[in-house]
Structures are given as structure tokens and as C-alpha cells.
Amino acid sequence: MTDAEEMIMPKLVQYGAGNIGRGFIGPLFSEAGYEVVFIDINTEIVNQLNRDRAYPLRIVSPAGSRESMVKNVRAVHGTDQDAVAREIATAELLATSIGANILPRIAGNLAAGFRTRWQSAGGIAGAIRPLDILLCENLHHAASYMANWLREVLQPEEIPLFERSIGLVETSIGRMVPVMTPEMQEGNLLRVIAESYCLLPVDKAAFKGPVPEVPGLLPFSPFSFYTDRKLYIHNLGHAMAAYLGNIRKFTYIWEAVEDPAIRSVCISAMGESAAALSREYGIPFQEIQSHVDDLMQRFGNRMLGDTVDRVGRDTLRKLSAEDRLAGAVRLCQRNSIHPEHICMGIAAALLFDGEDPCTQTIQIMTREKGPETVLQSVCGLDPCSEGDAGIIQEICRQYRRQADQLEIRKSY
């Protein structure tokens, strides 16, 4: 790409050159005519992006695969605050996909970029171009959290400019992109594999500037429907496939989804959430159920190679009160739906034997203090509440039954 072409092309600054950044957001905007500037702290990835100015994306499905090059890309190292600020100052749009735990750490760099942007406009309110930030994170209420983190690093006199010119736009990431192993990379560190699904719902009401005309971008309001659908149907079903698959000692998610009993429980649990969402938002049940059917087919994509361990890990977060499992129970309770099959998923999560620290925390707590303690202190279920007491009893009953199954399989 020539310097003249760079000046003409709108620029997306993509914070995070990981699986979602390179496997979804980068290609989406590159194909729409944007230059994509990645910000990352992986020096090897940054250097190769700047050397190659392109990377291979392989789309896989049960029918086969196709590979294409994502072009018009470059990168800036995340520790170079001045360079990051310059890129933010001249961006048309910004996106993040770095993980909920890392988001607070980039607030300082974002604020520095805002200042450079505001200074280039001479501090004149009418001359300041809005900057919308697509928050492509698995974090409920991501915009509220990000706003608070940014206010902590901005000066008091900068807050009005921030609130007037910076849009914090929540998104719903549906595309599945597996963690790339060296074998999957086939000698190219930048190669990424993804499924064909490429729709990105965004919060229409949160934009400060015009909504970009990008194929695949779906503006919607009220956006809470999409965030709830992602968390309590997509993330719920995916996690349940992992936790129930672990009971059967499967390695891959597709193995779990192909097991008739697991498939039936996952569909029923997602159906419980679908019924609750239908009542809560007034969306026809069959429309949401069609999404469930599509997800189950996509979960079974063998070509993604997604593992039970990867999808199930971090159970401490995934069992928390507002997350995919306990949060789905609350959703069902609000809408008079009995979450029988969701309870089976929570019981299986308590038995998940992943080796990551957060999962081991749950293992130790369950082993030493019993499942009831986890259900109270992590899931937020109240044994003194009539509705919660019944849920706790049901989960504990399922836990004992599944624990027996797991012990039998360990003895094989």
C-alpha cells in the first residue's frame, strides 16, 4: 500500500492482535476498505505484521476450508505510548479485543490518545471529531466498566470532552476462533483459523459519530438483548458442552456436541434461556430458538479443533453471579422458567478438572467446603431464599450424581 493510499483509507485502530483481533475484527474492517493498525505487546507479532503487511486467514467448516490474505495491516507496540497516541489521534474508529482482565491496563494509553486528538483540534469543541470504541470483549456491561476506568486516568477538566466525543460501544462477538497451536500455524505465526460466521451486532445508541457502513456490522437497540443472548445462550451452551464433556472425558467440543445425551441437555438449557429472553424482551421464541439450532451446528465444527479444556477453563469467573451459568438461572427466575438443565451445567462445572488457577480455586473450595459453599459465595445463591434453596438442592443432587459418573470413568 502506498503512502497516498494510506492517507485516503479510513483507519481502524485494533487494540489486541490475538485471535479475535486478527480472526474477526481485522478482516471485517480490512474487507470494508479500512487500514487496520494493530496494537499489541507481542513483539514477534508486531514485527511480522509490519514486515508482511498482511496475514493468512483460514475459514473452516464441515464442508472444507478456504484461505485468503488479510491486507492493509500494520502494527504498533503497546508499550510505545507516544506512537499509540498518534495512531488513536488520527483513527476513524477504535476497537478492543484484549480480554476483560487487561482492559483497565490500557486506559492510560487510550487517555493519552484522546489528549493528542483533542490537542490537534486546538481544544475547540466543535472541531473535535468523535471517536467510537468497539468493545469486543466477553464482559457484561463493558461500556460502564471502561468509562469508569477512563475517568480514573483523565483530568477533571477532560471529562466533559470525553463524555461528548468518545463513544463506548458494546458488541456481541459470535465468531468462534480457536487458540492457534504451532501445528495449526503451519510455520506462519500470523496464520489464524476461524469459522465462517461473521456478523457483529453493535450498540446503535452508543455511537457518538455515524455508524460505520461495514458489511456484517449490525446496529441494534436496545442492545442488552444481544449481550444477554450472547452470554446466556451462546456462552452458556458452549460452557455446558465443555463441562458435560469433561464428565465423559472428551477432549474436543465437537465430541461432546455429538454425544446424544450431552447434546440434548445443552439444547434444553439453551432453550430455557431462550424462553426467558423471549419473555423479557418480547422477541418471538422461535427466532431465538433458531439461533440455538445454528449454534449447536457451529459448536460441532470439527475443523475448529476447540478443546473442552479451553472452553471450560476459568470456572471461578464463569460460575460468578452474573455470568453465563448463575446469571442464566437469575434470568429464568425473573421470567418464571424453571432452569432444570442449566442446573445440570452448574453441577458439571463444579466437577471440572482443568489445571488453570481459577478452576483449581473452585476445585479446592468444593472439595474442602462442599458445593453449597461455592453456590452461595461464588454463584450468589441464597439458601434462605425459597426460590434459591430449591435451586441449590437441585444442583447438589445433580453434583452427586455426576460425581459418581466421573469416578466410574476415572476407574476405566
N, C-alpha and C positions, 0 to 999 in steps of 0.2 A: 504494500500500500504506500503510495506517495504521500509527501507532506501535504500537498494540496487536497488529496482525498481525505486525509485525517481531519483537515480543517472543516471540510464540508459535512462529514459524518457526525450525527449526534453521538454523544459518548455516555455509555453506562459504566459507572464505577462499581465493580462487583467485589465486595469485601468477603474474601474467602474463595480460594481456588481448589476447594475439595470436591467431593462427589456431586453435591447439588449445584455448586457454583459452576463447575466445568460440565456436569452432566445434564443440567437443565436450564439454569438462568442464562449462562453464557450463550449456548446455542440458540435459545429462544430470541434473544436480542440481536445476536450476530446475524441470524437469518432475516431479521426485520430491518437490517441496514445500519445497525449501531456498531461503533467501535467499542469493544469490551476491554476495559482495563481492570485486571485482577489485582487485588491487594492481598498479600499472604506473607507469612513469616517463614515458609519453607523455601530456603534459598535455592535449592536444586530446582524446584518447580518454577520459581520466579525466573531464574536464569534461562531455563529451557523455553519458557513461554516467550521471552524476549529474543531468544535466538531463532526459534522456529516461526513465531508469529502465527501459529496455527497448531491444532492438535486433533487427533482422531477420536471420533465418537462412533461407537458401535451400538446400533439399535437392535435388540434381540427380542424374539417372540417364538412361540412354539413352531411357527412356520419357517423360521430361519433367522438370518441376520443380514444387516447391510451396514457398511461403514462409510462415513463421509468425514471431511475435514471442516472443523470449525475455524473460520478465518477472521481476520481483522481483530486480533487479540494481542495484548502485551501485558506486562505486569510491573508492579512497584512493590518493593519490600515494605512490609508493615512497620518496621522499626524506623524507617526514614520518614519522620513526621512532616518535614517540610515538603518532600515530594508527594506524600499522601495529600497534604493540604492543597497543593497546587492542582492535583487531579480533581479533588472534590470541588474546588472553586470554579472549575470550568465544565463540570458534568451537567448533562441534561437530566440524569436520573442516577440514583444510587440504590444498590441492593446489598443485603447482608445474608450470608448463609454460613455462619461460623460456629453455631451451637449456642444454646441458651446460656451456658456457663461462661462463655467467652464474651458475650455481648457487653457486659459492663466495662470490660477492659479496653474497648475501642472508643468509649465515649470521649476521651481526651483527644484522640486523633480526629474524630468527627467534629468536635468543637473547634479545633484548630482550622479545619477545612471551612467551616461556616464563617469564621472570622475573616479568613482570606477572601472568601466570596463576598462578604459584606463590605470589606475594605475596598475591593475592586470596584464596587458600585458607589464609593465615596460616602457610604453610610446613609445615602438618600433612600428613604423607604420605597419610594415609587420606582427607583431604578434597580432594586434588588429582585433578581429572578428567584421564583420559588424553587425549592429542591425537594422532591419527594423521595422517600427512602422506603423501598420494598423490604419488609422484614420477613425473610423467607426462613423462618425458624419454627421449631417444634416447641412453641411456648405460648400457652394461653395468655391472653391479654398482653401480648408482646409490646404493643404500642404504649401502653401505660407504663410498663417497666422501663422501656427505653427512654421515654420522656423524663421519668424521674432520674435516671442515671445521667442524662444530658444536663438537666437543671443543676445537678450537683457540681458540674465542672464549668458551667457557664457563669459569667459575671451577672450580678443582678440587673444591670442596665441592658444586658444582651437578651434577657428572657423575652421581652416583647417582640424583638426581631425574630427570635426562634419560633415563637408561637404563631407569628404572622407568615413566616416564609418557609418553614420546614414541615413537610407532611410526613407523618409516620404511618405507613400503610401496611396493615396486616395482610397476609396472604395465606393460602392453603396449598401446601406442597403435596401433590398427589403422585408425582412421578417417582417410581422406585429405582434407586441407583445403588447397586451393591458396593461393598468395600472391595477395592481392587487389590487382588493378590499379585505377586510378581508373575505368576503364570498367566493371569488374565491380561496383564500389561503387555506381554509378548515383546519385551525389550524396549518399550516406549513408556517412560514414566508418566506421560501426559494422557495416554490412552484411557478412555472411560467407557463403561458399558452401562446402558440404560434401557428401560422398556420404552415402548412407542408412545405411551400416554404423555401428552404434552400440553395440558390445559392448566392455566394458572389463575384461579379466582383471586381477585383483589378487592379490598375495601373501597368501593367507589366514593364513599362520603369523606374519606380521609385525605384525598388528594388536595394539595394547595394549588398546583398547576393543572393544566389539562391532562386528562387521562391519555397515556400514550396509545397510539393506534398500532398495536403489535398483535399479529395473529397468535391466538392462543391465550391472550390476556382477557379475562372475564370479569369486568367490573360488576359488583353486586352490592346491594344494600337492602336490608340490614345484614351486615357481614357476619354477625355472630352465628347465623345458621351454618355458614361454611366452616367456620372454625370448630363449631360443635360437631358437625358432621365428620370432619377430618378426625377429631380426637375420639369421639365416642362410637364411630363406625369403623373407619379405616384403621386407626391406631389400635383400637380395641381388638378388632378381628385379627390383625397381624400379630399382636402380642399373645392373644389366646392360642393361635396356631403354634407359636413358639413354646408356650408353657405346657400345653397339652401334648405337643410333640416331644417335649423333654420327658414326660411321663412314659412315653412309648420308646424312648431312647433313639429318636430320629436325629439325623444330622442336618437335613435341609428342610426349609419351609415347605417346599413342594411335596416332600414325603408326607408331612403332616396333613397338608390340604387334601392329598389323595386318599388318606385314611378315612373310610366312610363315617366312622363314629366321630372323629375329630371334626370333620367337615360339617356334620350335622349340628354339633354343639356350637361351632363358630357361626354358622348361618343363623341359628336360633338366637344366639346372644346379640349378633348384629341386628337381627330382626326386632329384638326387644328395644334396642336403642332407636331403631328406625321408627317404631311405633310411638315412642316417647317424643322424638323430634317432630314427627308429623303432628302430634297434638300441640306441642309447644310453639311451633312456627306456622301451623296451618298449611303445610306443604303436603300434597297428596302422598299417602303412604306408598303407593305403588311406584311413584317417582323415586323415592328414597330406596325402596327395595330393589329397584333396577340397578342402582349404584352398588348395592350389596352384591348382587349377582355378578356385576362386572369386576368388582374387587376380588371375589373368590376365584374367578378365572385368572386374573392377573397374579394373585398370590401363588398360583400353581405354575407359573412360568419357570420351567427348569433351567432355562438359559441364563437366568439371573444369578443362579448359584447362591441365593441368600440363605444364611445358616440360622438354625434355631438359636445358637449361642449369641449371634449378633443382634437378632431381633428381640431376644429375651433379656439381654443384659440391662443393668441399671434398674433393678426391680424396686429399689428404695424410692426412686422418682416415679416409676410407673404405677406404684401402689399408693401414691400420695392422694390426699383427699379430693383434689380437683382433676386428677389425671385420668387416663383412659379407662381404668377399671372402677375405682371407687367413685369417680366423677360420673360414670355411666349409671352406677347404682342410684346416685342422687337424682340424676335426670329422670330415671324411671320412677322413682318415688314421687317426684313432683307431679308426674303425669299419670299416676295410678296404674303403672305397669309393673308386674312382678318380675324382678331380674333373676329368674331362676338359673339361666345358663351363664349369665355374667358372673354369678356367684361361683360357678364351676371354674371359671377362668381365674378368679382371685385365689381360690384354693390351690390351683395348679401353680400360680405364681409364687405362693409360699413354699413350694417344693422345688422351685427352680434351682439347679445346682451349678450355675455359672460361676466363674472364678474372678469376676471383676469385684472391686472393693464394695460397691454399693449393694450388689447381690449378696455378698458374704455377710454384710451387716444384717440383712433380712434373715439369712440362714441362722446366724448366731442368736438373734433376738427370738426367732421362732423356736429354736432348739432349747434355749435356756429359760424363756419366759412363757412359751406357748403361743399358738396362733392368735388367741384372743387379745394378747397384748399388742401384737402388730396391727390387728384390725382396729384397735382403739387409737393407738399412738401414731400410726402411720396413715391408715385409711380414714381416720376421723369418725369412725362409727361409735355411737354412744350406747352402751349396754343398758342405760337407764331409759332410753327411748324405746317405746313399744315397737315402732317400725324397725329400728336398727337392731334391737335384740333378736328379732326373728331372722334378720339377715345374717347376724353373727353366728347364730345357731346353725343356719343352713350351710354357711361357708365352712364352719368347723366340721360338720358332718361330712361334707364333700372332701375336706382336707384329710380326714382319717381314712376315707375310702380310697382316695388316690394315693395316699402314703403306702397303703397296703399293696396296691398295684405296683408302685415303684420298687418296693422291697422285693416283690416276687421277680421282677425283671432284673434287678441287680444280682439275683442269685443264679441267673441263667449262665 
